[in-house]
Structure formats: C-alpha cells, structure tokens
Amino acid sequence: MQKTDALLSRFLDGLTALNPVAVWAHGSLAGGDYQEGRSDLDLIAVLPDPVNLRTVRRVIKLHRAQRAEPLADKLHCSYLTPDTWRDADRSHLTWAHHHVMRRPVTPVTRRELHAFGRVLHGEHPTRLLPGVPDRELDRFVVRDQRDFWRPAVDQARLWRQDIWVDLGLLTYARATATLRDTDLISKREALELLPGLGAPVEVVDDIRSRRYADPAPPTKEWTKRRGELTRAYLGPAIDGLVRTYG
C-alpha cells in the first residue's frame, strides 16, 4: 500500500487549494478488497461552492499534475457541491480515465459510503449525504442490469476485453446479493458467489487469477472463448434477475 498511500497524500495536498469539505474513498479501497496496481482508487470530494469553469480548470490541473506518479491512472474522483450532493440522478464533475466527464454518484456508491466509506478528510458521509432506502437501491440495481449491462451483452466485441468480462460477471453477482439479501458484497465475495449462481467456473477462475495472481497473458483462442462463455451466461442470467425483481 506504500504507493497508494503516497499518491493519496500528494493528491490530498493538491486538493487543499479547493478547500474541500470532505474527501471519501469508496469501492475496494474502502471495502477491504483493494489490490494495489489492479484496483481503482475511487474517491469523492465535496467542495464548498458550485462548480464553475475555474473549478473545472483547477481540477484538470490537479489531476494532470499527478500523471507521472505510480497508480495515477487508477485514481478517479467525483466532485460534489452543496447544491448537488443530494440528487442521486444528477451528474457531477468527475475525473476518470485520463479526462474530465460528468457522471452520477449512484445509489450503490452512496450506500457504500454510508456502510463503509473511508474518510480521508473532513466530515463523515452520513453527516452530509442522505441515506438510500432499500427500494431506491433495488430499483437502481435492476435498472443498471436491464438498461446498461443487458444491451452490452449483445455487443460481442466488448467481451474480448478483460474489463468487460470482469465487471459484467462481478456486477451481476453483486446485484444478485443486493436484491436477494440487501447486501453490498466485495469483488472477492462476488467471485465466491458466482459458481453457485451457475457462472462458468473456468471464467470465474480466470478473473480470480488475474485479480489475485500473476497469470500468463491469455491466448487469442481463450479470449474469444471466454467472451462467448460470459455472454452465453450473462444474457439469460440478467433476464431472469429482471423478471424476478423488476
């Protein structure tokens, strides 16, 4: 964790110029399944004033200043403000994947922040963010599976990429746990759950190996077959989940 801690320290130092009310970690970094060099560093910064063009420029400058640091490409941060932080559907200024964008801080992220958010600076999430009722969380999870992941299953080219295989299966397992038991589970726990949900074991083992070990690069044949297995499983699995909980 030495590289992670060093990057976070430098980032927080740079962020002080924006006078953040709070800075929080969520995802694997907060939930106990963080793998340095493989996991993203998912952050939320709460700023005291509305975002304007000057703020956007300062955020871009801040993140670009980290580019030479190890793991900097893994650091993603969304910026909330008092006039926007209560709205789970609103898109917020975000730095991710080397550029600025706008995206929402979802009900899943908000529930994570309440349940096990890691405070890096300032107020605790429960002091600022409203809680997420179970029904709101469930509706979001079903909508995400139905409207984002299910159409993506039909795009074969996506599933030759590690990230789609990994997130597709892990998100489905986590969605199932949330809808069935109102649980937020880690990626490690999702991997343990997937075989019992009927997921192809060889694909689950592939994900586990790439997340927790150092396997040899996959062959083109396996990459193609892995994508086909994942799509053949996920399509009917998501359809069944939506029928049951939608």
ABEGO torsion letter per residue (X at the ends): XAAAAAAAAAAAAAAAAAGBABBBBBEAAAAGABBBGABBBBBBBBBABBBBAAAAAAAAAAAAAAAABBGAAABBBBBBBAAAAABAABBBBBBBGGBBBBBBBBAAAAAAAAAABBBABEBBAAAABBBBBAAAAAAAAAAAAAAAAAAAAABAAAAABAAAAAAAAAAAAAAAAAAAAGBBBBAAAAAAAAAAAGBBAAAAAAAAAAAABBBBBBBAAAAAAAAAAAAAAAAAAAAAAAAAAX
